[in-house]
Amino acid sequence: MSTTRRDLLTGALTAAGAALVPPAAPADEHGHDHDHSTVPSDPALRVKALESLMVAKGLVDPAALDALIETYEHKVGPHVGARVVARAWVDAAYRARLLANTGAAVAELGVGADDLTVVENTPTTHNLVVCTLCSCYPWSVLGLPPLWYKSAAYRSRAVIDPRGVLEEFGLHLADDVEVRVWDSTAEHRYLVLPERPAGTEGLSESALAALVTRDAMVGIAKLAPPGSAA
Ligand code: FE
């Protein structure tokens, strides 16, 4: 039961010498009477317990963990993939290099992604990325995966009925458009190169990058022309 599990986790924290979360101040101490949570959620407790044990055993450096979290919360995200896409749109030679050898081409932009392949959408081909086994995702160019990407429903149905899944995301594809589904693994990830929207001929590379969305780079959406409703 949840109380037992919390007791266990709290015990693990204590055993690891970690500081426990201070109990909430009594209601009258700070002038209002809403509920304060005295114990974090179970997943948060589990993570804290694991982290505390690993730090106590000298297996991880807390500063390294902080740097990793900072990187994936603030520095790495879809804006990185968007730069790659925009460059491919404005530079045909870069696009060719990107499709032929993605790792080397993204390295030109200072991004490390040796295990990445870019797949290109065209008027007749639409690409969709999934990880059927778990949640493998091109972190270096898209950051953290959205919750739906990790859901069992998306992972199973994206391969069984990709058109149906895309419809539910609001993307209708004509019958003559071929849908290709790419199953990511721990060894290899995929990024969709979306079609450049109409009406963007005069935009700069950075303005183009601002149009590119995470969803389009996973393949559950197309990019709308600037200023239009999606
Ligand atoms: Fe996976």
Residues whose N, C-alpha, C, O or C-beta is under 5 A from the ligand:
A	BS01	FE	C131 L133 C134 S135 C136 S184
